[in-house]
Amino acid sequence: MADTLARSPALGPLLARGALRSPFKRPRPDAPAPPTRLVLPGVRVDLARLAAYERVCGFATGAEALPVTYPHVLGFPLAMRIMTARTFPLPLLGLVHTSIEITRRRELAAMSAYELTVYVAGLAPHRRGTEATVVTEARADGGLVWDSRSTYLARHRRKDRNEGPPDTGTPDARTPDAGPAEAPAAPESSPRRPRPLPALAEWRLAADVGRRYGAASGDRNPIHLHPLTARLFGFPRAIAHGMWTVARCLAEYGPREAVTVRAEFRAPVLLPGTVTYAAEAGDFELRGGDRVHLTGRVRPLPAHSGRPGNG
């Protein structure tokens, strides 16, 4: 069922609606994914908000092309509309953003118009509960130019808890209650590098990073805004948006060509704080002492995959 929208929905009322409906939802991996496909045509970028996003994430301001992560910001209100609807089977409260995979087929001009499409590709069992995959697509001139697949985990007890992928998720930026204060460490069965990635930069993060990113992205989740509101949900201090950590790393990495990006959220970044950016040969990570907050990789697309298509 496709629903063509005239404008992007406001996030505040959606978050409230999702929070109110959460207690009435009982997640399970065999629940049907909602059939809704939301389509928003003629989307143009607000250049002032884009500049604020570029500043807080470390991208060069005034560039003619959008940052590789920015279409996620444009499509996030549509994703929230689906995830807060009655037909979405997972409760918004406690939902954890575990990973994102982005494919950019070419640079996206900041002045162009785009058609955005968002839908849920399906639900799958996870060792800690049920995981939903939300797809966002951006088209220009009739061709698919950018898409992403985000996974969101609803934690709950399962009888067959040994099935499904290992739990690598951590609270990101998506919900008013993003889960427990401590995200689980990567399981011992996870593949380990022969040595840590070499550290390239150390960033001292101010206490207002969450507020600045929230203003630029529209994602004003209380766990990112102030220590007091973060404590209501189990965090000792405000935490950085997970999508900010991805964007900040990619701003440092600087992908320009047609690429795929894969990132996994592993542990929250407390604000204020100090983190280390490390990268080598297309792999990157964000560390705080011995804790790994984020791991990711950037790979170029094959030449034939970089051409816009019909999707």
C-alpha positions as CSV (number, residue, x, y, z in Angstrom):
1,M,0.0,0.0,0.0
2,A,1.7,3.2,-1.2
3,D,0.8,6.5,0.5
4,T,2.0,9.6,-1.3
5,L,2.5,12.5,1.1
6,A,2.4,16.2,0.4
7,R,5.0,17.0,3.1
8,S,7.1,15.4,5.7
9,P,5.3,14.7,9.0
10,A,6.4,16.5,12.2
11,L,8.5,14.3,14.6
12,G,7.1,15.5,17.9
13,P,3.6,14.3,17.6
14,L,4.8,11.0,16.1
15,L,7.1,10.3,19.1
16,A,4.2,11.0,21.5
17,R,1.9,8.7,19.5
18,G,4.5,5.9,19.4
19,A,5.1,6.2,23.2
20,L,1.4,5.9,23.9
21,R,1.0,2.9,21.8
22,S,4.1,1.0,23.0
23,P,2.6,-0.7,26.1
24,F,-0.1,-2.3,23.9
25,K,2.3,-4.0,21.5
26,R,3.8,-7.5,22.1
27,P,6.7,-8.0,19.7
28,R,7.3,-11.3,18.1
29,P,9.5,-12.3,15.1
30,D,6.6,-13.9,13.1
31,A,4.5,-10.8,13.1
32,P,3.7,-9.4,9.7
33,A,5.6,-6.3,8.5
34,P,3.3,-3.4,7.8
35,P,2.5,-3.1,4.1
36,T,2.7,0.7,4.1
37,R,5.1,2.4,1.6
38,L,5.3,6.1,2.2
39,V,6.4,8.2,-0.8
40,L,7.3,11.9,-0.5
41,P,7.9,13.5,-3.9
42,G,9.6,16.8,-4.6
43,V,11.8,17.0,-1.5
44,R,14.2,19.9,-1.5
45,V,16.9,20.5,1.1
46,D,16.6,23.3,3.6
47,L,20.1,24.8,3.1
48,A,20.2,26.4,6.5
49,R,19.5,23.1,8.3
50,L,21.9,21.4,6.0
51,A,24.7,23.9,6.9
52,A,23.9,23.3,10.6
53,Y,24.1,19.5,10.1
54,E,27.4,19.9,8.2
55,R,28.9,22.0,11.1
56,V,27.9,19.7,13.9
57,C,29.0,16.5,12.0
58,G,32.3,18.0,10.7
59,F,31.5,18.0,7.0
60,A,32.7,20.9,4.9
61,T,30.0,23.5,4.7
62,G,28.7,24.9,1.5
63,A,29.5,21.9,-0.6
64,E,27.5,21.3,-3.7
65,A,26.9,17.6,-2.8
66,L,24.9,16.2,0.2
67,P,26.9,14.4,2.9
68,V,26.5,10.6,2.4
69,T,24.3,10.3,5.6
70,Y,22.0,13.3,4.9
71,P,19.2,11.5,3.0
72,H,18.7,9.5,6.2
73,V,17.8,12.7,7.9
74,L,15.4,13.6,5.1
75,G,13.6,10.2,5.3
76,F,13.6,9.8,9.1
77,P,10.2,11.4,9.7
78,L,8.6,9.0,7.2
79,A,10.3,6.1,9.0
80,M,8.9,7.3,12.3
81,R,5.5,7.6,10.8
82,I,5.6,3.9,10.0
83,M,7.1,2.8,13.2
84,T,4.6,4.8,15.4
85,A,1.6,3.5,13.4
86,R,-0.8,0.9,14.9
87,T,0.2,-1.6,12.2
88,F,3.9,-1.6,13.2
89,P,4.2,-4.6,15.5
90,L,7.2,-3.4,17.7
91,P,6.9,-0.9,20.5
92,L,8.7,2.3,20.0
93,L,9.8,2.6,23.6
94,G,13.0,0.7,24.0
95,L,13.6,0.2,20.3
96,V,17.4,0.1,19.6
97,H,19.0,1.2,16.3
98,T,21.6,-1.6,15.8
99,S,23.0,-1.0,12.3
100,I,22.7,1.0,9.1
101,E,23.9,0.1,5.6
102,I,24.0,2.9,3.0
103,T,24.5,2.7,-0.8
104,R,25.2,5.9,-2.6
105,R,25.2,5.4,-6.4
106,R,26.5,8.9,-7.1
107,E,26.9,12.3,-5.5
108,L,23.6,13.9,-4.6
109,A,23.4,17.6,-5.5
110,A,22.2,19.8,-2.6
111,M,20.0,21.9,-4.9
112,S,18.2,18.9,-6.6
113,A,14.7,17.6,-5.8
114,Y,14.3,14.1,-4.6
115,E,11.5,11.5,-4.2
116,L,11.8,9.6,-0.9
117,T,10.3,6.2,-0.2
118,V,10.3,4.4,3.1
119,Y,9.0,0.9,4.0
120,V,9.6,-2.0,6.3
121,A,11.4,-4.8,4.5
122,G,10.6,-7.4,7.1
123,L,11.0,-8.7,10.7
124,A,13.5,-11.3,11.8
125,P,14.4,-13.2,15.0
126,H,17.3,-11.9,17.0
127,R,19.1,-13.5,19.9
128,R,17.7,-10.7,22.2
129,G,14.3,-10.3,20.6
130,T,12.9,-9.2,17.2
131,E,14.6,-7.0,14.6
132,A,12.9,-4.9,11.9
133,T,14.6,-3.7,8.7
134,V,13.5,-0.2,7.6
135,V,14.4,0.8,4.0
136,T,14.8,4.4,2.8
137,E,15.2,5.2,-0.9
138,A,16.0,8.5,-2.7
139,R,15.3,8.9,-6.4
140,A,16.2,11.7,-8.8
141,D,15.1,12.0,-12.4
142,G,13.3,8.7,-12.0
143,G,16.4,6.7,-10.9
144,L,17.5,5.3,-7.6
145,V,20.5,7.3,-6.4
146,W,20.7,6.5,-2.7
147,D,19.2,3.9,-0.3
148,S,19.7,2.6,3.2
149,R,18.7,-0.3,5.4
150,S,18.4,0.3,9.1
151,T,17.9,-2.4,11.6
152,Y,15.9,-1.8,14.8
153,L,15.8,-4.2,17.7
154,A,12.9,-4.7,20.1
155,R,14.3,-6.6,23.1
156,H,12.1,-9.3,24.6
157,R,12.3,-12.8,25.9
158,R,12.2,-15.6,23.3
159,K,11.9,-19.3,23.8
160,D,14.3,-20.0,21.0
161,R,16.7,-17.3,22.1
162,N,19.8,-19.1,20.7
163,E,18.6,-18.4,17.2
164,G,19.2,-15.2,15.3
165,P,22.2,-13.0,14.9
166,P,24.3,-11.9,17.9
167,D,23.4,-8.8,19.8
168,T,25.6,-5.9,18.7
169,G,23.1,-3.1,19.2
170,T,23.3,-0.1,21.3
171,P,20.9,2.8,22.0
172,D,21.1,5.2,19.1
173,A,18.8,8.2,18.6
174,R,15.6,6.8,17.6
175,T,13.2,6.6,20.5
176,P,12.2,8.3,23.8
177,D,13.4,5.2,25.7
178,A,16.3,3.7,24.0
179,G,16.8,0.8,26.4
180,P,19.3,0.0,29.2
181,A,22.1,2.3,30.1
182,E,24.7,-0.2,29.1
183,A,24.8,-1.9,25.7
184,P,26.1,-5.4,25.6
185,A,29.7,-6.0,24.5
186,A,30.3,-7.8,21.3
187,P,30.0,-11.6,21.9
188,E,33.1,-13.7,22.1
189,S,32.1,-15.5,18.9
190,S,32.4,-12.2,16.9
191,P,35.4,-12.1,14.6
192,R,38.3,-10.1,16.0
193,R,40.9,-8.1,14.1
194,P,44.5,-9.2,14.5
195,R,45.3,-5.7,15.8
196,P,43.3,-2.5,16.6
197,L,42.8,0.0,13.8
198,P,45.4,2.8,14.0
199,A,44.1,5.9,15.9
200,L,44.0,8.9,13.6
201,A,42.3,11.6,15.7
202,E,41.0,12.2,19.2
203,W,37.8,14.2,19.6
204,R,36.6,16.0,22.8
205,L,32.9,16.1,22.6
206,A,31.0,19.0,24.2
207,A,27.9,18.4,26.3
208,D,25.7,20.2,23.7
209,V,26.5,17.9,20.8
210,G,23.2,16.1,21.2
211,R,21.2,19.4,21.3
212,R,23.0,20.7,18.2
213,Y,22.5,17.5,16.2
214,G,18.9,17.3,17.3
215,A,18.3,20.9,16.1
216,A,19.9,20.2,12.8
217,S,18.3,16.7,12.2
218,G,15.0,17.2,13.9
219,D,15.7,14.2,16.1
220,R,15.2,15.7,19.6
221,N,15.2,12.5,21.6
222,P,15.4,13.4,25.4
223,I,18.3,10.9,26.0
224,H,20.5,13.2,23.9
225,L,19.5,16.6,25.1
226,H,20.3,17.0,28.8
227,P,21.7,14.9,31.7
228,L,18.4,15.1,33.6
229,T,16.2,13.8,30.8
230,A,18.8,11.1,30.0
231,R,18.7,9.9,33.6
232,L,15.0,9.3,33.3
233,F,15.8,6.5,30.8
234,G,18.8,5.0,32.7
235,F,21.7,6.9,31.3
236,P,24.2,8.7,33.7
237,R,24.5,11.6,31.2
238,A,23.2,12.5,27.8
239,I,24.4,10.3,25.0
240,A,25.4,11.2,21.4
241,H,23.1,10.3,18.6
242,G,24.3,7.1,16.9
243,M,23.8,8.6,13.5
244,W,25.9,11.5,14.6
245,T,28.8,9.2,15.4
246,V,28.5,7.6,11.9
247,A,28.3,11.0,10.2
248,R,31.3,12.3,12.2
249,C,33.4,9.3,11.2
250,L,32.4,9.6,7.6
251,A,33.1,13.3,7.6
252,E,36.7,12.5,8.7
253,Y,36.9,9.6,6.3
254,G,35.6,11.6,3.4
255,P,33.9,9.3,0.9
256,R,33.3,11.1,-2.4
257,E,32.6,8.4,-5.0
258,A,29.8,5.9,-5.3
259,V,30.1,3.8,-2.1
260,T,28.5,1.4,0.3
261,V,28.8,2.1,4.0
262,R,28.0,-0.3,6.8
263,A,28.0,0.7,10.4
264,E,27.1,-1.1,13.6
265,F,26.3,0.7,16.9
266,R,27.9,-1.1,19.8
267,A,28.0,1.2,22.9
268,P,26.6,4.6,23.7
269,V,28.9,7.7,23.7
270,L,28.4,9.7,26.9
271,L,28.4,13.5,26.7
272,P,30.7,15.3,27.4
273,G,33.4,12.8,26.6
274,T,36.5,12.0,24.7
275,V,36.6,9.4,21.8
276,T,39.2,8.2,19.4
277,Y,38.6,7.8,15.7
278,A,40.6,5.0,14.1
279,A,40.6,3.9,10.4
280,E,42.6,1.8,7.9
281,A,41.9,0.4,4.4
282,G,38.2,1.3,4.4
283,D,37.4,0.2,7.9
284,F,36.8,2.6,10.7
285,E,35.7,2.7,14.4
286,L,35.1,5.0,17.3
287,R,36.6,4.0,20.6
288,G,36.5,5.4,24.2
289,G,39.3,3.8,26.1
290,D,38.9,0.0,25.8
291,R,35.2,0.3,24.7
292,V,34.3,0.3,21.0
293,H,31.3,2.5,20.3
294,L,31.0,2.1,16.6
295,T,32.5,-0.1,13.9
296,G,32.1,0.5,10.1
297,R,33.4,0.1,6.7
298,V,33.4,2.0,3.4
299,R,33.7,0.2,0.0
300,P,33.5,1.6,-3.5
301,L,30.7,0.4,-5.7
302,P,31.5,-1.6,-8.9
303,A,31.3,0.7,-11.9
304,H,28.0,-0.8,-13.2
305,S,26.4,-0.4,-9.7
306,G,27.1,3.3,-9.5
307,R,24.8,4.2,-12.4
308,P,21.3,5.5,-11.4
309,G,18.6,3.0,-12.3
310,N,14.9,2.6,-11.8
311,G,15.4,0.8,-8.5
